[in-house]
Amino acid sequence: MKKYRIIKLKSFINNTGKLIPIDFKNQVPMKIKRIFYIFGKKNSLRGDHAHKKCYQLFFPVKGSVDLIFTEGIKKKTINLNPKNNIAVLIYNLVWCKLKFLSNNSIVMVGCNRKYEFNDYIEDYDDFIKTIKKK
C-alpha cells in the first residue's frame, strides 16, 4: 500500500494576488482534529519521527521545504513550496522529516488525531522493528 498521497490544490490568481482554498470535505480524505505550524531556518531539520496511528497532511505556507520520508525501504523526497499548489498526506508508520531550504519557511500540518505522546516513534531502530511486526 502506498503510504502517502499528493493532493493537488486549486488556485485562483488575479492582479491582487493568489487564493488557494482547501476543501476538507472533498479534497482531504480525513477529518482534521488538530492543526499546527512548523517554522524553520535554512538548512534546519524538523520532525524526524513516525506516528503509530496519526496521519499528517503537510501544506506549504511560506518558503521551500523538502519533505523526506520512508516506509523503511526506500526514501522519497517531495518539495513543498506554495508555488507548487500541493499538499502531501503522510499516513501512519512512515518515518518523515522536514528540511528547510529557505529562511523563515512555514509548513502547516493537519492531523487526524489529537496530540498523543505515546503515538510517536522517535527512534529509527524502533520504527524498523515496529514496521517489521506488521
N, C-alpha and C positions, 0 to 999 in steps of 0.2 A: 504494500500500500504506500502510495506517495504521501509523505508526511508534511507537505507544505502546499500552499496554493497561492498563486499570484492573482490578485484582484485588480482588474483594470478600472480606474476611476475616470468618470466623465469630467470634462472641464468645460467651462464657458468663459470665453475671453472677449473683452471689448476694450474700448480705448481707456477705460478707467482701471482695468486690472483683470484678475482671473478669479473665478469661483469654482471650487471643487466640492460639490455636495456628496455626502456619504449616506446612502440609503441602507440603514441597518436591517431593514426587513427583507429587501430584495438582493442586495449585493453581498452582505456579510452573513455567512452560514452559521452564525451562533449568536446567542444572546449575550450582550456585553454587560458584565456586572461590575467592572472596575476599569478605570482609565487612569493612566499616569504618563508623565512626560520624562524623557531622559535627555539631559543636556550633556554635551561633551566638548572638550577641547581637541584640537587637531592631534591626530595620532594616539588618542586615548582609547582604551578598550573598556567596554561595559558589558554586563551580563556574564557570560562565560559560565553558564549553568544550564540545567534542563529542569523540566517540571514533570512530575509523575502523572498529573491529571489535567493541569491547566493548558488551555490553548491561548496563544497570544497573536494579536493582529498588529503589525507594525506599519504606522503611517509616517512618512517623512513630512516634517513641518518646515524645517529650515536647514540649509547646507547639504552636505553629501556624506552618507554613511554607508559602509558595507555591512550587510547582514551576512554573517558567516555561520553556517550550520552543518550538522552531520547527524545521521541516524546511526553512526558508529562504523560505517564502512567508507563512504566517500564524502568529501567536503564539497559544499556548494556555496557560492557567494553571489548575492544579489545586491546591486547598488540601489539604495533608497535615496531619492532626490525628488523634491517636489515637482521638478520639471518632467519626470518620468510618468507621472499620473498613475502610480501603482501603490497598492498596499500588499503586504505579504502576511499570510496566515501561516503560523507555525503550530503544528499540532503537538500534543504531549509526547514525551520521550524523544525529544530532539534536542541535542546539545547546541546552543547558539550563543553567539556574542556579537557585539556591535563594535566596529572600528570606525571612529570618527575621522573623516578625511578633510574636514574644513573646520575652522574655529567657530565656536558658538552654534554648532549644529544642534537640532532638536528633533527627536523622534517621539511621536505619541504612540502609546501602546494600549490596546483594548484587550481585556481578558474575559474569559467566560466564567471565571471563578473569583470569589473574593480572596484576599491575601490569606494564605495558609503557610506558615513557616515550614511545616512538615512536607509540603509539596515539592520543595526544592531539592535537587540533586546537585551538590556543589563540588563534588569530587569526580573527575572524569573516569577514574577506575571504577568507582561505584556505579556510574552511569552505564559503563560497558557491562558490568555484572548484571545490572537490572534489565537491560535490553536482551541479554542472552537468556534470561529466565522466561521471557515472553514467548 
